[in-house]
Amino acid sequence: MNLEAITVQSMLQRMSRGEAFTILDIRSKSEFQNWQLKGMSLQGVNIPYFDFKENEVNDRLLPETSHVVLISVYDRAVERVASVLQRKGYRVSHLQGGPFEWDDFYIETTIFVNPRMKLMQIHRLASGCLSYVLITANQAIIVDPSRHIEQYLTIAEREHAKITYIIDTHVHTDHISGALALLSRTNARYLIAHGEVRQSELPVHFLKQGTMHIGSIDLHVMILDTEGETGGSTLFVVENLVMLSGDVLTVGEVGIADLQGSAQEWADKLFNVVLRELKNLSDDVVVLPAHFADIQAVNAGGYVGAVLGDLRLGAEAMARSKVLTFFDRPKGFVAALHPVSEEIRDVNLGVQSADRTQAEYLERDIRL
């Protein structure tokens, strides 16, 4: 069979030129729901291989004008489905490397550029993880880095900047942080809030509430501590223009953060932050989170972010209705969402190590 193999990079380049793609994922429904391919101008359809029938393929599911890209880890399944689609006149390719290729692919988007700074969002498509590179006066600050660190080193070299600070807004429990790997390759300082790592021996410089002057910018640090199991989290307001919000504020919903057993307590804190503690910030401040849950959160500029004013309106509406994202969830709900969160947390705290294979296993288990 003559079936084109298409790379992630090629897809994105062609999408930027206006070509329409539809992902036909023939894995199981659970795999599709928990590990989707996400990206601008990209639609995903799930028809599990064993449920696939010719009469299920119609223009409602697969627009005839779209280029169909098949996703599976089984070559024979791809070939069978592709032959059906080609007989119906569809243009069909398969994603080279399958879902694992997409899992390790990142997109870099520049959000702000002015004489004092340049801010880039690094978007890990498969997991919805977001990290940031802030360049100022030939210094690079890396915030919430993912474990594939070469991209940060490449950006710093390209921008003629030295990585001087590596920051985690909180200890991540849904993916492996790249902080320790970056520390082994640079002379940077690792910054995190004290409450997050009080039981760790990481080479940490603890963040303090207040304003840090780095390069040509002011970085206002807001540390949010809670009692009980959660260690809190940190917000960074850059030049009163943008806020790097970690998991404290998400875009599109007030979401479940990397919780450690205090969902109700953290929910209360979220609303207190949105409605009270940030009351002196302008509605125009752009909020940039560490994660996103839905592809609709990617805006027309190609990044995930929203102005604070819109988040305030959403929080007020939810407060009036007394509905919280996880108010009424049963005990153990968060643990069920993050089945290996403790192992990932231990890796990120330096309590245990994980080589590349182990890291891949842990991160994929979180989404399967």
Secondary structure, 3 states (H helix, E strand, C coil): CCCEEECHHHHHHHHHCCCCEEEEECCCHHHHHHCCCCCCCEEEEECCHHHCCHHHCCCCCCCCCCEEEEECCCHHHHHHHHHHHHHCCCCEEEECCHHHHHHCCEEEEEEEEECCEEEEEEEECCCCEEEEEEEECCEEEEECCECCCHHHHHHHHHCCCEEEEEECCCCCCCCCECHHHHHHHCCCEEEECHHHCCCCCCCEEECCCEEEEECCEEEEEEEECCCCCCCCEEEEEECCCEEEEECCCCCCCCCCCCCCCCHHHHHHHHHHHHHHHCCCCCCCCEEEECECCCHHHECCCCCECEEHHHHHHHHHHHHHHCCCCCCCCCCCHHHHHCCCHHHHHHHHCCCCCCCHHHHHHHHHHCCC
